[in-house]
Amino acid sequence: MRCLILLCICLGNNLLAQTFHAVPGPLLQKEIQFNQANECYIYFDNPSGDSLQLHWRLIESNLPEDWDADLCDYGLCYIGIPSNGLMSTVYDTIQPYLKLIVQPENAPGATWIWFRVYEEGNEDNFVDVFFSLHTPGTLSTYTQDKTMLRVYPNPASNFIFLENNQSTISLSGVFNTNGQWMWQGAIPAFGRERMEVGEWPDGVYFLQSGGRIEKIVKYR
C-alpha cells in the first residue's frame, strides 16, 4: 500500500520544473571497502542565485543488518539514518549535500537507499536521489536480478518495452539525470508495458524497479 501511495504522489509531480538539481546526478553507484568508514556524497546545485533551504526524507532502504551507516547533511550529522531532516540555508556559492558514512566491516553485500529532497515551503519542487553501494566481489543493485525485468530495445529512439518476468507486480519508474520522473507504472506479473520515448530529449535515463537500477539511452 505504501508503494502505491508513493506511486500516485510521484505521478502527480514527475514533470514539474526544478530550481535545483543533484550533482553529479541523482544516482550514486559506488564500491565501498571493508573495515573502513566509506564516505558517499550527493551534492545539490542551486543555479538560481537565490537562497535555498532543503528538506530530505528517507523513502526506502535495504541496508544489510551487519552494516553501520550514519548520515550527514549540510547542517547536521546523525547517528544512523533518520526518517527526515532539514539542511541549513545556502546560496548559489555553496552546495548542500547528503553524505552517507557506511561501514560494512567484513560483511559482503549491497544496499539501496532512496531519499526525496525538496525545497522548504514547496514540496512539489523535489529531486529523488539514490545511493547504490556494494562491497568488492558483490553484485551492485544495478546488476542484481537483471532477468526479472527485461528492457528492450536499449538504446532506443521511439519506444521501449518493459517485460516483467516474475510472478508479482513490478512497480517501476524512469527518471532523468535531474531526478525527475519521466514515467511510472505497475507492470503485471509476466506482463509487458510499451513506453513511448520519442518526445524525450536525447540522453541517459535510469529505470528503477525495487532496488534495481538500469541505464537507458535515448537517441533519435
C-alpha angles and dihedrals in degrees: 000000000000090000092050092051090048090049092054092049092050093048090057094052108028099107101041118123118253129213094204134036141195120263128246083359144301093274122065113188114184141161108226125203130239123251097017143084107261115203115210120185137193113182131197127221122212106196094171094079090224124117114277132195119184133202121198133200130193109237104174140352136174098184110171113251093239094054127089119214131177128184132221127184131182096291110019144031120217137200104244122344113304122207094249145351147178125238127215118265117268140183128218093279093063127060116215114211150183115231126190118199104200126186114185093175104195097328115113118214148101135258138200119201122180126194132181113215118193141171122264108262094008115072090172088070100073144137124206114217130190135204113202108183132171139170124242113286093019126108113245122231085258091070105025117110090002093161094059095076117028119202121198147205096021118196091039137182109186110008143001130208120219110200118193110210097180134087095244134066114272115219102203141168142181122221133182129233090276091057094252115145110239096178138002132179149139115257113204121236108284087359134130132224126200112214118196111220102161094109095047118105114257113264146076124323133177128229113211121195116164106310094340127101125190128181119236123195119208121196136156 
